[in-house]
Amino acid sequence: MPTHPDEPRLPVDTSLVTGPARAGDHGVDVVVTVAEPAFRDGAHLPAVRAARDAGATTVVVSVYDVHAGPTSVYPPVVAGADHVVARATVAATWGGAVAAARPLLGSAVVVVQDASVTMPVGGYTTLTAALDRAAVAVGVVRTGDDLVASAGAVLVRGTAPVASLLRGHPAEDADLLDGAEVFAADEPCFAVRTRDLALPVRTVDTRTAIARLTRDSADAADGPCVAVALGRVYRTSVLRERRYDTDAAAALVHWRTRTDDTAAVALARAGLVPGVPTADPAGAPVALREPVVRAERGPERLALRDRGARLRWSIRIAAHPGPGGDDWGDTFFARDLATALRSLGQEVVVDHRESHVRPSSEHLDDVALTLRGLDDTPVHPAATNVLWVISHPDLVSADELARYDLRFAAGPVWAARVSVETGLEVAPLLQATDPARFHPGSAAPEYADLDTAFVGKTREVFRPVVRDAVAAGLDLAVWGEGWEGLLPDGVHRGVFVANDALPSLYRSARVVLNDHWDDMARDGFVSNRLFDAAATGALVLTDPVPGVDELFHGAVRSYRGVDELRELVRQGETASAADRAARGARVGSEHAFVRRAEVLLDAVRRHRGV
C-alpha cells in the first residue's frame, strides 16, 4: 500500500487499550494482527479474505511494529472494504495490537491470527469447535517445510521463556497430540471465548506475549489450553524479531512458582517423553534462538509383539512440501506405503525434500527409507538407511548405492545388473497398489461410453503411446497437463484427475493406455499405473517391459507399433466380467502395498537383529 509523501504521519502508539470486549451470544470475530511493513504490502489481505470466507462476523486488522523507536511515525492505518481497523495508529507491540482490537469485538468467540500465519477456511471451524472442551484452542502451526513450528508452549521453568512443543518434528507427530492439553500458545493462531480474552502484557517479545495472553485467558475461564491439529497452517515469516527484553522478564515472573506437566502428558500420546530443553539448533544468533523441548523415546515404544520391535520410519520423497507436492506420484506412493507400514504396527512419518534433515527430531528415527526418484538424498546419520529405487534408475550411481544399508529396486533387470556391476546387493521390489481404492467395481456414470483412456502429463514430449493412439485413429480421451494444442479437438478432457477418482475412470474405460520412460522400460521398472489399473479389472495396453505380460495374469498386454495397438484395442477385453473382476482382485492381493511393506520390515528387522 504505497503512501503519498504529503500524507500525515502518526507517532507509534505505546498504550495498552484497557476497554473491555463486548462478548455476544453467538458468532465469531477474527483479529488479524500484522507487522507494519507487511501491512503496507497488503500481507494481511489473504487472512482477511480467508476469515470472511469462513463466515467471520467482524474482521479487525490491527497493526504493530516491534522495531519501533520512541520517535517512529507512520501513515494512518485505514480500513478496507471487508475489514475494520483497530485504530489509525501503529502499536509498538503485538500485545498492543490485540489490546486495541478488544473493544471492537462483539461476538461470542474470537480467533486471533497473525497475517504471517496462513489458515485454510476449514481451520476456523475446527479451531473454534475445540472450545467445547477447552478455554483456549491452540492451533498447531507448521513451517514451510511441513515441519512443526509449535504445537503449543511448554513452561520449562517459571521465569524462563516458554519453549515450543515439537518444533522441528514431522507434522504426523503433532497430529497425535490433537486435543491434548498444553500450557499455552506461543504462535499467534488461537481461539478463545471473547468474554475470557485477557488484557495482553507489554513486551516486544511476541512469543512471551502470546503465552501470557493465552494462559491468562485460560486461567480466567478456569479451563485448559488444548492443542488443535489444523492441517496446513503455515508460518510464512519469522515470529521473534526482537531480543528478550525487561518487559518479557517481568511478564514471566508471574509464573515463578508455577510448574507444568502438560508436555509430558501430551507427548505420551506419541510414545515420547520430554528431554532436556535446548536452544534451537537452527543456527540463528544466540540472542534470537528459541528454547526447544527435545522429545525423546518413551519406554512403551518397543512393546509391540506381533512383528517384533515397533520402529519409527522416515519415508523420504522428492516431492515439495505443502500443496506444491500434492499431485506428485511420490506423494501418493509414500502415503500408501506409510498406511501399509502402520497396519503392521510401525510408526511412520513422511519427509518431503525440504525436511530430509531434521536436527530437532531425526534422532527419533529408526529407519530412513528413501523412495528414489529424481533426487539424491543425504543418508540419516544414525538410522538404518534403506534405498528403494522406484524410477529414473540412470540417475543412481554406485557411490549412492554404497551409502545405504539395504537396497531395493522396482526394476528386476536393473537390480540384477547393478548388483553384478557394483558388488552391492540390490533386491528386486516392484511397485504396488492400494486395493482398498483400486479394486473391481461398476463403471461410473460420468465416464459412460469411455473407450480408450490415458491419464498423464506430457513430460514436455509427445508421449509415444498417445502419439501412437492418435496415429491409430482410436477413440481416445486424455487427461493431464501440457496437452493443449497437441491433440485433435475433443481428445483432451482435462488437466487433472483426482487420485480418488482414478479407480472409477480405470474401471469404466474399455482400454487404458500406459507407457514408460526409456530407461524404466529397458530395466524392467513397471509403471505404478499398471498396478493401479490392473487391480480395478481394467485391460491395459503398454509399451514393452521385460516380464510385464506374465505379471498381471492377462490384464496387461504389450504392443509394438501403431498397427498392433489398433488391433489390440479393436479386440478389447476377451475375459468375462466375472473373470475380469477376479483377475483384478488377484492383482490387488498379490501387489498390495502391505506386501511390499512386509518385505521391507522383515529385511530391516534382520539387518537390525530385532
Summary of the structure (lengths in Angstrom):
residues: 610
radius of gyration: 28.3
end to end distance: 61.6
largest distance: 84.4
contacts: 2112
relative contact order: 0.08
helix: 34%
strand: 21%
